């Protein structure tokens, strides 16, 4: 039997609830921190960087937003945060969990046609859980 067009992805009710609760809780916690609010790229990763003669240039500005620098740092490997001594580690953990929850929710959209969809749906949820656990947020 084929799945009807537009049918919702087969995410379990427990995972759907977990993802929704994580998005809500971490968004509330991160947005409550307004002291370091600044303009952010929103999704700084190597695929959004172009090398130029003047140095790296960020592209794909569709996700620009305002928030704490920890939100952008959360996209980078964990060791990068060591170059930002003023970064709030607790907030960074919350932002990392929020970023993975946003990514995971995006991958569970019914119209997701990105490569390795099944892998990243499962891996996204696993990374949300890991981020919550490593930050002591669960």
HELIX and SHEET records of a PDB file:
HELIX    1   1 UNK A   13  UNK A   32  1                                  20    
HELIX    2   2 UNK A   46  UNK A   48  5                                   3    
HELIX    3   3 UNK A   61  UNK A   63  5                                   3    
HELIX    4   4 UNK A   69  UNK A   73  1                                   5    
HELIX    5   5 UNK A   78  UNK A   83  5                                   6    
HELIX    6   6 UNK A   89  UNK A  107  1                                  19    
HELIX    7   7 UNK A  117  UNK A  134  1                                  18    
SHEET    1   A 2 UNK A  38  UNK A  40  0                                        
SHEET    2   A 2 UNK A  65  UNK A  67 -1                                        
SHEET    1   B 2 UNK A  49  UNK A  52  0                                        
SHEET    2   B 2 UNK A  55  UNK A  58 -1                                        
END                                                                             
